Amino acid sequence: MMTEASHVIFEHKTGRYIGEPLENDGRRVLVKILAVVGHPEQGDLHNPGDPDAPMFHERRALSYTEKVWIPAQAARPYAGTVPDYRQSLKAALEAEVEKLERSKRWTERSLTLLETLRSDYKF
C-alpha cells in the first residue's frame, strides 16, 4: 500500500469505500470515509443468500468522515475524482437494490421453469 496516496479505495465489512488515509501504524491505516463505492450486503455473512438465517443483519454504509482502521494491505491507492458522499451512497444503494432485483427475477424465472420440468417429469 502506498501510504503517500492522498486517497485510497478499500473494502470493509462487505462495503467498498474511498477514503483519506490519516494515520499508519505499519499494520493498519486509519482512513476517513469520503465516498461509498459498493453498499454493504445485507443478511448473514456466514449463510449468504439464506433469507431464513437466524441473524439477518442490516448493514449500513460507513458515514461521511467516519474514521475506521483497516489492514494496510487492504488499502489501494485511488487516483480518480472522489465523488460526493451522498451521491455515491445513493448510487451504491441503488446498485445493490438492482443486483438483488436481478437475482429475484432470476429466481422467479428459474422457479417457473422448474415447475414446468416437474410437470414434464411427472412428479
Phi and psi restraints in degrees (range 20) as a CNS / XPLOR table:
assign (resid 1 and name C) (resid 2 and name N)
       (resid 2 and name CA) (resid 2 and name C) 1.0 -87.9 20.0 2
assign (resid 2 and name N) (resid 2 and name CA)
       (resid 2 and name C) (resid 3 and name N) 1.0 104.5 20.0 2
assign (resid 2 and name C) (resid 3 and name N)
       (resid 3 and name CA) (resid 3 and name C) 1.0 -69.3 20.0 2
assign (resid 3 and name N) (resid 3 and name CA)
       (resid 3 and name C) (resid 4 and name N) 1.0 -14.9 20.0 2
assign (resid 3 and name C) (resid 4 and name N)
       (resid 4 and name CA) (resid 4 and name C) 1.0 -79.2 20.0 2
assign (resid 4 and name N) (resid 4 and name CA)
       (resid 4 and name C) (resid 5 and name N) 1.0 -11.0 20.0 2
assign (resid 4 and name C) (resid 5 and name N)
       (resid 5 and name CA) (resid 5 and name C) 1.0 -62.5 20.0 2
assign (resid 5 and name N) (resid 5 and name CA)
       (resid 5 and name C) (resid 6 and name N) 1.0 138.0 20.0 2
assign (resid 5 and name C) (resid 6 and name N)
       (resid 6 and name CA) (resid 6 and name C) 1.0 -78.4 20.0 2
assign (resid 6 and name N) (resid 6 and name CA)
       (resid 6 and name C) (resid 7 and name N) 1.0 -22.6 20.0 2
assign (resid 6 and name C) (resid 7 and name N)
       (resid 7 and name CA) (resid 7 and name C) 1.0 -139.4 20.0 2
assign (resid 7 and name N) (resid 7 and name CA)
       (resid 7 and name C) (resid 8 and name N) 1.0 148.8 20.0 2
assign (resid 7 and name C) (resid 8 and name N)
       (resid 8 and name CA) (resid 8 and name C) 1.0 -131.0 20.0 2
assign (resid 8 and name N) (resid 8 and name CA)
       (resid 8 and name C) (resid 9 and name N) 1.0 156.6 20.0 2
assign (resid 8 and name C) (resid 9 and name N)
       (resid 9 and name CA) (resid 9 and name C) 1.0 -118.4 20.0 2
assign (resid 9 and name N) (resid 9 and name CA)
       (resid 9 and name C) (resid 10 and name N) 1.0 139.6 20.0 2
assign (resid 9 and name C) (resid 10 and name N)
       (resid 10 and name CA) (resid 10 and name C) 1.0 -161.0 20.0 2
assign (resid 10 and name N) (resid 10 and name CA)
       (resid 10 and name C) (resid 11 and name N) 1.0 162.3 20.0 2
assign (resid 10 and name C) (resid 11 and name N)
       (resid 11 and name CA) (resid 11 and name C) 1.0 -104.6 20.0 2
assign (resid 11 and name N) (resid 11 and name CA)
       (resid 11 and name C) (resid 12 and name N) 1.0 142.9 20.0 2
assign (resid 11 and name C) (resid 12 and name N)
       (resid 12 and name CA) (resid 12 and name C) 1.0 -148.1 20.0 2
assign (resid 12 and name N) (resid 12 and name CA)
       (resid 12 and name C) (resid 13 and name N) 1.0 115.9 20.0 2
assign (resid 12 and name C) (resid 13 and name N)
       (resid 13 and name CA) (resid 13 and name C) 1.0 48.6 20.0 2
assign (resid 13 and name N) (resid 13 and name CA)
       (resid 13 and name C) (resid 14 and name N) 1.0 54.5 20.0 2
assign (resid 13 and name C) (resid 14 and name N)
       (resid 14 and name CA) (resid 14 and name C) 1.0 71.9 20.0 2
assign (resid 14 and name N) (resid 14 and name CA)
       (resid 14 and name C) (resid 15 and name N) 1.0 -3.4 20.0 2
assign (resid 14 and name C) (resid 15 and name N)
       (resid 15 and name CA) (resid 15 and name C) 1.0 -97.0 20.0 2
assign (resid 15 and name N) (resid 15 and name CA)
       (resid 15 and name C) (resid 16 and name N) 1.0 162.1 20.0 2
assign (resid 15 and name C) (resid 16 and name N)
       (resid 16 and name CA) (resid 16 and name C) 1.0 -128.3 20.0 2
assign (resid 16 and name N) (resid 16 and name CA)
       (resid 16 and name C) (resid 17 and name N) 1.0 132.3 20.0 2
assign (resid 16 and name C) (resid 17 and name N)
       (resid 17 and name CA) (resid 17 and name C) 1.0 -137.3 20.0 2
assign (resid 17 and name N) (resid 17 and name CA)
       (resid 17 and name C) (resid 18 and name N) 1.0 160.3 20.0 2
assign (resid 17 and name C) (resid 18 and name N)
       (resid 18 and name CA) (resid 18 and name C) 1.0 -114.2 20.0 2
assign (resid 18 and name N) (resid 18 and name CA)
       (resid 18 and name C) (resid 19 and name N) 1.0 134.9 20.0 2
assign (resid 18 and name C) (resid 19 and name N)
       (resid 19 and name CA) (resid 19 and name C) 1.0 -149.2 20.0 2
assign (resid 19 and name N) (resid 19 and name CA)
       (resid 19 and name C) (resid 20 and name N) 1.0 175.0 20.0 2
assign (resid 19 and name C) (resid 20 and name N)
       (resid 20 and name CA) (resid 20 and name C) 1.0 -107.9 20.0 2
assign (resid 20 and name N) (resid 20 and name CA)
       (resid 20 and name C) (resid 21 and name N) 1.0 118.8 20.0 2
assign (resid 20 and name C) (resid 21 and name N)
       (resid 21 and name CA) (resid 21 and name C) 1.0 -68.6 20.0 2
assign (resid 21 and name N) (resid 21 and name CA)
       (resid 21 and name C) (resid 22 and name N) 1.0 133.6 20.0 2
assign (resid 21 and name C) (resid 22 and name N)
       (resid 22 and name CA) (resid 22 and name C) 1.0 -110.6 20.0 2
assign (resid 22 and name N) (resid 22 and name CA)
       (resid 22 and name C) (resid 23 and name N) 1.0 -40.5 20.0 2
assign (resid 22 and name C) (resid 23 and name N)
       (resid 23 and name CA) (resid 23 and name C) 1.0 -140.5 20.0 2
assign (resid 23 and name N) (resid 23 and name CA)
       (resid 23 and name C) (resid 24 and name N) 1.0 157.6 20.0 2
assign (resid 23 and name C) (resid 24 and name N)
       (resid 24 and name CA) (resid 24 and name C) 1.0 -144.8 20.0 2
assign (resid 24 and name N) (resid 24 and name CA)
       (resid 24 and name C) (resid 25 and name N) 1.0 120.7 20.0 2
assign (resid 24 and name C) (resid 25 and name N)
       (resid 25 and name CA) (resid 25 and name C) 1.0 -102.4 20.0 2
assign (resid 25 and name N) (resid 25 and name CA)
       (resid 25 and name C) (resid 26 and name N) 1.0 14.5 20.0 2
assign (resid 25 and name C) (resid 26 and name N)
       (resid 26 and name CA) (resid 26 and name C) 1.0 97.2 20.0 2
assign (resid 26 and name N) (resid 26 and name CA)
       (resid 26 and name C) (resid 27 and name N) 1.0 -42.2 20.0 2
assign (resid 26 and name C) (resid 27 and name N)
       (resid 27 and name CA) (resid 27 and name C) 1.0 -99.8 20.0 2
assign (resid 27 and name N) (resid 27 and name CA)
       (resid 27 and name C) (resid 28 and name N) 1.0 -33.3 20.0 2
assign (resid 27 and name C) (resid 28 and name N)
       (resid 28 and name CA) (resid 28 and name C) 1.0 -130.5 20.0 2
assign (resid 28 and name N) (resid 28 and name CA)
       (resid 28 and name C) (resid 29 and name N) 1.0 159.4 20.0 2
assign (resid 28 and name C) (resid 29 and name N)
       (resid 29 and name CA) (resid 29 and name C) 1.0 -125.6 20.0 2
assign (resid 29 and name N) (resid 29 and name CA)
       (resid 29 and name C) (resid 30 and name N) 1.0 132.3 20.0 2
assign (resid 29 and name C) (resid 30 and name N)
       (resid 30 and name CA) (resid 30 and name C) 1.0 -88.1 20.0 2
assign (resid 30 and name N) (resid 30 and name CA)
       (resid 30 and name C) (resid 31 and name N) 1.0 122.1 20.0 2
assign (resid 30 and name C) (resid 31 and name N)
       (resid 31 and name CA) (resid 31 and name C) 1.0 -121.2 20.0 2
assign (resid 31 and name N) (resid 31 and name CA)
       (resid 31 and name C) (resid 32 and name N) 1.0 137.3 20.0 2
assign (resid 31 and name C) (resid 32 and name N)
       (resid 32 and name CA) (resid 32 and name C) 1.0 -95.4 20.0 2
assign (resid 32 and name N) (resid 32 and name CA)
       (resid 32 and name C) (resid 33 and name N) 1.0 124.4 20.0 2
assign (resid 32 and name C) (resid 33 and name N)
       (resid 33 and name CA) (resid 33 and name C) 1.0 -70.4 20.0 2
assign (resid 33 and name N) (resid 33 and name CA)
       (resid 33 and name C) (resid 34 and name N) 1.0 130.5 20.0 2
assign (resid 33 and name C) (resid 34 and name N)
       (resid 34 and name CA) (resid 34 and name C) 1.0 -119.1 20.0 2
assign (resid 34 and name N) (resid 34 and name CA)
       (resid 34 and name C) (resid 35 and name N) 1.0 -29.0 20.0 2
assign (resid 34 and name C) (resid 35 and name N)
       (resid 35 and name CA) (resid 35 and name C) 1.0 -157.1 20.0 2
assign (resid 35 and name N) (resid 35 and name CA)
       (resid 35 and name C) (resid 36 and name N) 1.0 156.4 20.0 2
assign (resid 35 and name C) (resid 36 and name N)
       (resid 36 and name CA) (resid 36 and name C) 1.0 -107.7 20.0 2
assign (resid 36 and name N) (resid 36 and name CA)
       (resid 36 and name C) (resid 37 and name N) 1.0 124.5 20.0 2
assign (resid 36 and name C) (resid 37 and name N)
       (resid 37 and name CA) (resid 37 and name C) 1.0 -98.7 20.0 2
assign (resid 37 and name N) (resid 37 and name CA)
       (resid 37 and name C) (resid 38 and name N) 1.0 -37.1 20.0 2
assign (resid 37 and name C) (resid 38 and name N)
       (resid 38 and name CA) (resid 38 and name C) 1.0 -140.4 20.0 2
assign (resid 38 and name N) (resid 38 and name CA)
       (resid 38 and name C) (resid 39 and name N) 1.0 125.6 20.0 2
assign (resid 38 and name C) (resid 39 and name N)
       (resid 39 and name CA) (resid 39 and name C) 1.0 -71.2 20.0 2
assign (resid 39 and name N) (resid 39 and name CA)
       (resid 39 and name C) (resid 40 and name N) 1.0 142.9 20.0 2
assign (resid 39 and name C) (resid 40 and name N)
       (resid 40 and name CA) (resid 40 and name C) 1.0 -59.1 20.0 2
assign (resid 40 and name N) (resid 40 and name CA)
       (resid 40 and name C) (resid 41 and name N) 1.0 145.7 20.0 2
assign (resid 40 and name C) (resid 41 and name N)
       (resid 41 and name CA) (resid 41 and name C) 1.0 -75.6 20.0 2
assign (resid 41 and name N) (resid 41 and name CA)
       (resid 41 and name C) (resid 42 and name N) 1.0 150.8 20.0 2
assign (resid 41 and name C) (resid 42 and name N)
       (resid 42 and name CA) (resid 42 and name C) 1.0 -96.0 20.0 2
assign (resid 42 and name N) (resid 42 and name CA)
       (resid 42 and name C) (resid 43 and name N) 1.0 162.5 20.0 2
assign (resid 42 and name C) (resid 43 and name N)
       (resid 43 and name CA) (resid 43 and name C) 1.0 98.3 20.0 2
assign (resid 43 and name N) (resid 43 and name CA)
       (resid 43 and name C) (resid 44 and name N) 1.0 -167.8 20.0 2
assign (resid 43 and name C) (resid 44 and name N)
       (resid 44 and name CA) (resid 44 and name C) 1.0 -92.5 20.0 2
assign (resid 44 and name N) (resid 44 and name CA)
       (resid 44 and name C) (resid 45 and name N) 1.0 116.0 20.0 2
assign (resid 44 and name C) (resid 45 and name N)
       (resid 45 and name CA) (resid 45 and name C) 1.0 -64.9 20.0 2
assign (resid 45 and name N) (resid 45 and name CA)
       (resid 45 and name C) (resid 46 and name N) 1.0 -23.2 20.0 2
assign (resid 45 and name C) (resid 46 and name N)
       (resid 46 and name CA) (resid 46 and name C) 1.0 -83.1 20.0 2
assign (resid 46 and name N) (resid 46 and name CA)
       (resid 46 and name C) (resid 47 and name N) 1.0 -15.0 20.0 2
assign (resid 46 and name C) (resid 47 and name N)
       (resid 47 and name CA) (resid 47 and name C) 1.0 -133.9 20.0 2
assign (resid 47 and name N) (resid 47 and name CA)
       (resid 47 and name C) (resid 48 and name N) 1.0 64.4 20.0 2
assign (resid 47 and name C) (resid 48 and name N)
       (resid 48 and name CA) (resid 48 and name C) 1.0 -61.0 20.0 2
assign (resid 48 and name N) (resid 48 and name CA)
       (resid 48 and name C) (resid 49 and name N) 1.0 138.5 20.0 2
assign (resid 48 and name C) (resid 49 and name N)
       (resid 49 and name CA) (resid 49 and name C) 1.0 79.8 20.0 2
assign (resid 49 and name N) (resid 49 and name CA)
       (resid 49 and name C) (resid 50 and name N) 1.0 0.1 20.0 2
assign (resid 49 and name C) (resid 50 and name N)
       (resid 50 and name CA) (resid 50 and name C) 1.0 -95.4 20.0 2
assign (resid 50 and name N) (resid 50 and name CA)
       (resid 50 and name C) (resid 51 and name N) 1.0 106.4 20.0 2
assign (resid 50 and name C) (resid 51 and name N)
       (resid 51 and name CA) (resid 51 and name C) 1.0 -72.7 20.0 2
assign (resid 51 and name N) (resid 51 and name CA)
       (resid 51 and name C) (resid 52 and name N) 1.0 -12.5 20.0 2
assign (resid 51 and name C) (resid 52 and name N)
       (resid 52 and name CA) (resid 52 and name C) 1.0 -103.7 20.0 2
assign (resid 52 and name N) (resid 52 and name CA)
       (resid 52 and name C) (resid 53 and name N) 1.0 14.6 20.0 2
assign (resid 52 and name C) (resid 53 and name N)
       (resid 53 and name CA) (resid 53 and name C) 1.0 -59.5 20.0 2
assign (resid 53 and name N) (resid 53 and name CA)
       (resid 53 and name C) (resid 54 and name N) 1.0 143.9 20.0 2
assign (resid 53 and name C) (resid 54 and name N)
       (resid 54 and name CA) (resid 54 and name C) 1.0 -61.8 20.0 2
assign (resid 54 and name N) (resid 54 and name CA)
       (resid 54 and name C) (resid 55 and name N) 1.0 -30.4 20.0 2
assign (resid 54 and name C) (resid 55 and name N)
       (resid 55 and name CA) (resid 55 and name C) 1.0 -122.9 20.0 2
assign (resid 55 and name N) (resid 55 and name CA)
       (resid 55 and name C) (resid 56 and name N) 1.0 88.0 20.0 2
assign (resid 55 and name C) (resid 56 and name N)
       (resid 56 and name CA) (resid 56 and name C) 1.0 -91.2 20.0 2
assign (resid 56 and name N) (resid 56 and name CA)
       (resid 56 and name C) (resid 57 and name N) 1.0 100.7 20.0 2
assign (resid 56 and name C) (resid 57 and name N)
       (resid 57 and name CA) (resid 57 and name C) 1.0 -82.4 20.0 2
assign (resid 57 and name N) (resid 57 and name CA)
       (resid 57 and name C) (resid 58 and name N) 1.0 142.6 20.0 2
assign (resid 57 and name C) (resid 58 and name N)
       (resid 58 and name CA) (resid 58 and name C) 1.0 -92.3 20.0 2
assign (resid 58 and name N) (resid 58 and name CA)
       (resid 58 and name C) (resid 59 and name N) 1.0 126.0 20.0 2
assign (resid 58 and name C) (resid 59 and name N)
       (resid 59 and name CA) (resid 59 and name C) 1.0 -118.0 20.0 2
assign (resid 59 and name N) (resid 59 and name CA)
       (resid 59 and name C) (resid 60 and name N) 1.0 117.5 20.0 2
assign (resid 59 and name C) (resid 60 and name N)
       (resid 60 and name CA) (resid 60 and name C) 1.0 -88.3 20.0 2
assign (resid 60 and name N) (resid 60 and name CA)
       (resid 60 and name C) (resid 61 and name N) 1.0 151.5 20.0 2
assign (resid 60 and name C) (resid 61 and name N)
       (resid 61 and name CA) (resid 61 and name C) 1.0 -70.1 20.0 2
assign (resid 61 and name N) (resid 61 and name CA)
       (resid 61 and name C) (resid 62 and name N) 1.0 152.9 20.0 2
assign (resid 61 and name C) (resid 62 and name N)
       (resid 62 and name CA) (resid 62 and name C) 1.0 -63.0 20.0 2
assign (resid 62 and name N) (resid 62 and name CA)
       (resid 62 and name C) (resid 63 and name N) 1.0 147.2 20.0 2
assign (resid 62 and name C) (resid 63 and name N)
       (resid 63 and name CA) (resid 63 and name C) 1.0 -79.3 20.0 2
assign (resid 63 and name N) (resid 63 and name CA)
       (resid 63 and name C) (resid 64 and name N) 1.0 159.0 20.0 2
assign (resid 63 and name C) (resid 64 and name N)
       (resid 64 and name CA) (resid 64 and name C) 1.0 -59.8 20.0 2
assign (resid 64 and name N) (resid 64 and name CA)
       (resid 64 and name C) (resid 65 and name N) 1.0 129.6 20.0 2
assign (resid 64 and name C) (resid 65 and name N)
       (resid 65 and name CA) (resid 65 and name C) 1.0 68.0 20.0 2
assign (resid 65 and name N) (resid 65 and name CA)
       (resid 65 and name C) (resid 66 and name N) 1.0 4.4 20.0 2
assign (resid 65 and name C) (resid 66 and name N)
       (resid 66 and name CA) (resid 66 and name C) 1.0 -60.7 20.0 2
assign (resid 66 and name N) (resid 66 and name CA)
       (resid 66 and name C) (resid 67 and name N) 1.0 144.6 20.0 2
assign (resid 66 and name C) (resid 67 and name N)
       (resid 67 and name CA) (resid 67 and name C) 1.0 -108.7 20.0 2
assign (resid 67 and name N) (resid 67 and name CA)
       (resid 67 and name C) (resid 68 and name N) 1.0 137.6 20.0 2
assign (resid 67 and name C) (resid 68 and name N)
       (resid 68 and name CA) (resid 68 and name C) 1.0 -143.0 20.0 2
assign (resid 68 and name N) (resid 68 and name CA)
       (resid 68 and name C) (resid 69 and name N) 1.0 139.2 20.0 2
assign (resid 68 and name C) (resid 69 and name N)
       (resid 69 and name CA) (resid 69 and name C) 1.0 -85.3 20.0 2
assign (resid 69 and name N) (resid 69 and name CA)
       (resid 69 and name C) (resid 70 and name N) 1.0 131.7 20.0 2
assign (resid 69 and name C) (resid 70 and name N)
       (resid 70 and name CA) (resid 70 and name C) 1.0 -129.3 20.0 2
assign (resid 70 and name N) (resid 70 and name CA)
       (resid 70 and name C) (resid 71 and name N) 1.0 155.5 20.0 2
assign (resid 70 and name C) (resid 71 and name N)
       (resid 71 and name CA) (resid 71 and name C) 1.0 -60.4 20.0 2
assign (resid 71 and name N) (resid 71 and name CA)
       (resid 71 and name C) (resid 72 and name N) 1.0 138.2 20.0 2
assign (resid 71 and name C) (resid 72 and name N)
       (resid 72 and name CA) (resid 72 and name C) 1.0 -55.6 20.0 2
assign (resid 72 and name N) (resid 72 and name CA)
       (resid 72 and name C) (resid 73 and name N) 1.0 -37.6 20.0 2
assign (resid 72 and name C) (resid 73 and name N)
       (resid 73 and name CA) (resid 73 and name C) 1.0 -71.2 20.0 2
assign (resid 73 and name N) (resid 73 and name CA)
       (resid 73 and name C) (resid 74 and name N) 1.0 -13.6 20.0 2
assign (resid 73 and name C) (resid 74 and name N)
       (resid 74 and name CA) (resid 74 and name C) 1.0 -80.9 20.0 2
assign (resid 74 and name N) (resid 74 and name CA)
       (resid 74 and name C) (resid 75 and name N) 1.0 -20.2 20.0 2
assign (resid 74 and name C) (resid 75 and name N)
       (resid 75 and name CA) (resid 75 and name C) 1.0 -90.0 20.0 2
assign (resid 75 and name N) (resid 75 and name CA)
       (resid 75 and name C) (resid 76 and name N) 1.0 129.9 20.0 2
assign (resid 75 and name C) (resid 76 and name N)
       (resid 76 and name CA) (resid 76 and name C) 1.0 -119.2 20.0 2
assign (resid 76 and name N) (resid 76 and name CA)
       (resid 76 and name C) (resid 77 and name N) 1.0 141.1 20.0 2
assign (resid 76 and name C) (resid 77 and name N)
       (resid 77 and name CA) (resid 77 and name C) 1.0 -57.8 20.0 2
assign (resid 77 and name N) (resid 77 and name CA)
       (resid 77 and name C) (resid 78 and name N) 1.0 141.3 20.0 2
assign (resid 77 and name C) (resid 78 and name N)
       (resid 78 and name CA) (resid 78 and name C) 1.0 -123.7 20.0 2
assign (resid 78 and name N) (resid 78 and name CA)
       (resid 78 and name C) (resid 79 and name N) 1.0 120.5 20.0 2
assign (resid 78 and name C) (resid 79 and name N)
       (resid 79 and name CA) (resid 79 and name C) 1.0 -107.9 20.0 2
assign (resid 79 and name N) (resid 79 and name CA)
       (resid 79 and name C) (resid 80 and name N) 1.0 -5.1 20.0 2
assign (resid 79 and name C) (resid 80 and name N)
       (resid 80 and name CA) (resid 80 and name C) 1.0 -78.1 20.0 2
assign (resid 80 and name N) (resid 80 and name CA)
       (resid 80 and name C) (resid 81 and name N) 1.0 -178.4 20.0 2
assign (resid 80 and name C) (resid 81 and name N)
       (resid 81 and name CA) (resid 81 and name C) 1.0 -74.2 20.0 2
assign (resid 81 and name N) (resid 81 and name CA)
       (resid 81 and name C) (resid 82 and name N) 1.0 133.4 20.0 2
assign (resid 81 and name C) (resid 82 and name N)
       (resid 82 and name CA) (resid 82 and name C) 1.0 -81.8 20.0 2
assign (resid 82 and name N) (resid 82 and name CA)
       (resid 82 and name C) (resid 83 and name N) 1.0 119.4 20.0 2
assign (resid 82 and name C) (resid 83 and name N)
       (resid 83 and name CA) (resid 83 and name C) 1.0 -71.5 20.0 2
assign (resid 83 and name N) (resid 83 and name CA)
       (resid 83 and name C) (resid 84 and name N) 1.0 161.4 20.0 2
assign (resid 83 and name C) (resid 84 and name N)
       (resid 84 and name CA) (resid 84 and name C) 1.0 -59.7 20.0 2
assign (resid 84 and name N) (resid 84 and name CA)
       (resid 84 and name C) (resid 85 and name N) 1.0 136.9 20.0 2
assign (resid 84 and name C) (resid 85 and name N)
       (resid 85 and name CA) (resid 85 and name C) 1.0 -57.6 20.0 2
assign (resid 85 and name N) (resid 85 and name CA)
       (resid 85 and name C) (resid 86 and name N) 1.0 -52.9 20.0 2
assign (resid 85 and name C) (resid 86 and name N)
       (resid 86 and name CA) (resid 86 and name C) 1.0 -60.8 20.0 2
assign (resid 86 and name N) (resid 86 and name CA)
       (resid 86 and name C) (resid 87 and name N) 1.0 -42.3 20.0 2
assign (resid 86 and name C) (resid 87 and name N)
       (resid 87 and name CA) (resid 87 and name C) 1.0 -66.1 20.0 2
assign (resid 87 and name N) (resid 87 and name CA)
       (resid 87 and name C) (resid 88 and name N) 1.0 -40.2 20.0 2
assign (resid 87 and name C) (resid 88 and name N)
       (resid 88 and name CA) (resid 88 and name C) 1.0 -67.7 20.0 2
assign (resid 88 and name N) (resid 88 and name CA)
       (resid 88 and name C) (resid 89 and name N) 1.0 -38.0 20.0 2
assign (resid 88 and name C) (resid 89 and name N)
       (resid 89 and name CA) (resid 89 and name C) 1.0 -63.3 20.0 2
assign (resid 89 and name N) (resid 89 and name CA)
       (resid 89 and name C) (resid 90 and name N) 1.0 -45.4 20.0 2
assign (resid 89 and name C) (resid 90 and name N)
       (resid 90 and name CA) (resid 90 and name C) 1.0 -61.5 20.0 2
assign (resid 90 and name N) (resid 90 and name CA)
       (resid 90 and name C) (resid 91 and name N) 1.0 -45.8 20.0 2
assign (resid 90 and name C) (resid 91 and name N)
       (resid 91 and name CA) (resid 91 and name C) 1.0 -64.0 20.0 2
assign (resid 91 and name N) (resid 91 and name CA)
       (resid 91 and name C) (resid 92 and name N) 1.0 -41.1 20.0 2
assign (resid 91 and name C) (resid 92 and name N)
       (resid 92 and name CA) (resid 92 and name C) 1.0 -66.1 20.0 2
assign (resid 92 and name N) (resid 92 and name CA)
       (resid 92 and name C) (resid 93 and name N) 1.0 -42.1 20.0 2
assign (resid 92 and name C) (resid 93 and name N)
       (resid 93 and name CA) (resid 93 and name C) 1.0 -64.3 20.0 2
assign (resid 93 and name N) (resid 93 and name CA)
       (resid 93 and name C) (resid 94 and name N) 1.0 -45.1 20.0 2
assign (resid 93 and name C) (resid 94 and name N)
       (resid 94 and name CA) (resid 94 and name C) 1.0 -64.0 20.0 2
assign (resid 94 and name N) (resid 94 and name CA)
       (resid 94 and name C) (resid 95 and name N) 1.0 -36.8 20.0 2
assign (resid 94 and name C) (resid 95 and name N)
       (resid 95 and name CA) (resid 95 and name C) 1.0 -65.6 20.0 2
assign (resid 95 and name N) (resid 95 and name CA)
       (resid 95 and name C) (resid 96 and name N) 1.0 -39.4 20.0 2
assign (resid 95 and name C) (resid 96 and name N)
       (resid 96 and name CA) (resid 96 and name C) 1.0 -66.9 20.0 2
assign (resid 96 and name N) (resid 96 and name CA)
       (resid 96 and name C) (resid 97 and name N) 1.0 -41.9 20.0 2
assign (resid 96 and name C) (resid 97 and name N)
       (resid 97 and name CA) (resid 97 and name C) 1.0 -62.2 20.0 2
assign (resid 97 and name N) (resid 97 and name CA)
       (resid 97 and name C) (resid 98 and name N) 1.0 -44.3 20.0 2
assign (resid 97 and name C) (resid 98 and name N)
       (resid 98 and name CA) (resid 98 and name C) 1.0 -62.1 20.0 2
assign (resid 98 and name N) (resid 98 and name CA)
       (resid 98 and name C) (resid 99 and name N) 1.0 -40.5 20.0 2
assign (resid 98 and name C) (resid 99 and name N)
       (resid 99 and name CA) (resid 99 and name C) 1.0 -60.4 20.0 2
assign (resid 99 and name N) (resid 99 and name CA)
       (resid 99 and name C) (resid 100 and name N) 1.0 -43.4 20.0 2
assign (resid 99 and name C) (resid 100 and name N)
       (resid 100 and name CA) (resid 100 and name C) 1.0 -70.6 20.0 2
assign (resid 100 and name N) (resid 100 and name CA)
       (resid 100 and name C) (resid 101 and name N) 1.0 -36.8 20.0 2
assign (resid 100 and name C) (resid 101 and name N)
       (resid 101 and name CA) (resid 101 and name C) 1.0 -62.6 20.0 2
assign (resid 101 and name N) (resid 101 and name CA)
       (resid 101 and name C) (resid 102 and name N) 1.0 -43.3 20.0 2
assign (resid 101 and name C) (resid 102 and name N)
       (resid 102 and name CA) (resid 102 and name C) 1.0 -61.5 20.0 2
assign (resid 102 and name N) (resid 102 and name CA)
       (resid 102 and name C) (resid 103 and name N) 1.0 -42.5 20.0 2
assign (resid 102 and name C) (resid 103 and name N)
       (resid 103 and name CA) (resid 103 and name C) 1.0 -63.5 20.0 2
assign (resid 103 and name N) (resid 103 and name CA)
       (resid 103 and name C) (resid 104 and name N) 1.0 -40.9 20.0 2
assign (resid 103 and name C) (resid 104 and name N)
       (resid 104 and name CA) (resid 104 and name C) 1.0 -63.4 20.0 2
assign (resid 104 and name N) (resid 104 and name CA)
       (resid 104 and name C) (resid 105 and name N) 1.0 -44.7 20.0 2
assign (resid 104 and name C) (resid 105 and name N)
       (resid 105 and name CA) (resid 105 and name C) 1.0 -64.0 20.0 2
assign (resid 105 and name N) (resid 105 and name CA)
       (resid 105 and name C) (resid 106 and name N) 1.0 -39.4 20.0 2
assign (resid 105 and name C) (resid 106 and name N)
       (resid 106 and name CA) (resid 106 and name C) 1.0 -61.7 20.0 2
assign (resid 106 and name N) (resid 106 and name CA)
       (resid 106 and name C) (resid 107 and name N) 1.0 -45.2 20.0 2
assign (resid 106 and name C) (resid 107 and name N)
       (resid 107 and name CA) (resid 107 and name C) 1.0 -61.6 20.0 2
assign (resid 107 and name N) (resid 107 and name CA)
       (resid 107 and name C) (resid 108 and name N) 1.0 -44.8 20.0 2
assign (resid 107 and name C) (resid 108 and name N)
       (resid 108 and name CA) (resid 108 and name C) 1.0 -63.1 20.0 2
assign (resid 108 and name N) (resid 108 and name CA)
       (resid 108 and name C) (resid 109 and name N) 1.0 -44.3 20.0 2
assign (resid 108 and name C) (resid 109 and name N)
       (resid 109 and name CA) (resid 109 and name C) 1.0 -65.2 20.0 2
assign (resid 109 and name N) (resid 109 and name CA)
       (resid 109 and name C) (resid 110 and name N) 1.0 -40.9 20.0 2
assign (resid 109 and name C) (resid 110 and name N)
       (resid 110 and name CA) (resid 110 and name C) 1.0 -62.6 20.0 2
assign (resid 110 and name N) (resid 110 and name CA)
       (resid 110 and name C) (resid 111 and name N) 1.0 -42.9 20.0 2
assign (resid 110 and name C) (resid 111 and name N)
       (resid 111 and name CA) (resid 111 and name C) 1.0 -62.8 20.0 2
assign (resid 111 and name N) (resid 111 and name CA)
       (resid 111 and name C) (resid 112 and name N) 1.0 -39.6 20.0 2
assign (resid 111 and name C) (resid 112 and name N)
       (resid 112 and name CA) (resid 112 and name C) 1.0 -60.7 20.0 2
assign (resid 112 and name N) (resid 112 and name CA)
       (resid 112 and name C) (resid 113 and name N) 1.0 -46.4 20.0 2
assign (resid 112 and name C) (resid 113 and name N)
       (resid 113 and name CA) (resid 113 and name C) 1.0 -66.0 20.0 2
assign (resid 113 and name N) (resid 113 and name CA)
       (resid 113 and name C) (resid 114 and name N) 1.0 -39.0 20.0 2
assign (resid 113 and name C) (resid 114 and name N)
       (resid 114 and name CA) (resid 114 and name C) 1.0 -66.0 20.0 2
assign (resid 114 and name N) (resid 114 and name CA)
       (resid 114 and name C) (resid 115 and name N) 1.0 -36.2 20.0 2
assign (resid 114 and name C) (resid 115 and name N)
       (resid 115 and name CA) (resid 115 and name C) 1.0 -64.0 20.0 2
assign (resid 115 and name N) (resid 115 and name CA)
       (resid 115 and name C) (resid 116 and name N) 1.0 -38.7 20.0 2
assign (resid 115 and name C) (resid 116 and name N)
       (resid 116 and name CA) (resid 116 and name C) 1.0 -63.0 20.0 2
assign (resid 116 and name N) (resid 116 and name CA)
       (resid 116 and name C) (resid 117 and name N) 1.0 -44.4 20.0 2
assign (resid 116 and name C) (resid 117 and name N)
       (resid 117 and name CA) (resid 117 and name C) 1.0 -64.0 20.0 2
assign (resid 117 and name N) (resid 117 and name CA)
       (resid 117 and name C) (resid 118 and name N) 1.0 -39.3 20.0 2
assign (resid 117 and name C) (resid 118 and name N)
       (resid 118 and name CA) (resid 118 and name C) 1.0 -58.1 20.0 2
assign (resid 118 and name N) (resid 118 and name CA)
       (resid 118 and name C) (resid 119 and name N) 1.0 -42.4 20.0 2
assign (resid 118 and name C) (resid 119 and name N)
       (resid 119 and name CA) (resid 119 and name C) 1.0 -65.4 20.0 2
assign (resid 119 and name N) (resid 119 and name CA)
       (resid 119 and name C) (resid 120 and name N) 1.0 -44.9 20.0 2
assign (resid 119 and name C) (resid 120 and name N)
       (resid 120 and name CA) (resid 120 and name C) 1.0 -61.5 20.0 2
assign (resid 120 and name N) (resid 120 and name CA)
       (resid 120 and name C) (resid 121 and name N) 1.0 -37.3 20.0 2
assign (resid 120 and name C) (resid 121 and name N)
       (resid 121 and name CA) (resid 121 and name C) 1.0 -77.9 20.0 2
assign (resid 121 and name N) (resid 121 and name CA)
       (resid 121 and name C) (resid 122 and name N) 1.0 -9.7 20.0 2
assign (resid 121 and name C) (resid 122 and name N)
       (resid 122 and name CA) (resid 122 and name C) 1.0 62.6 20.0 2
assign (resid 122 and name N) (resid 122 and name CA)
       (resid 122 and name C) (resid 123 and name N) 1.0 44.8 20.0 2
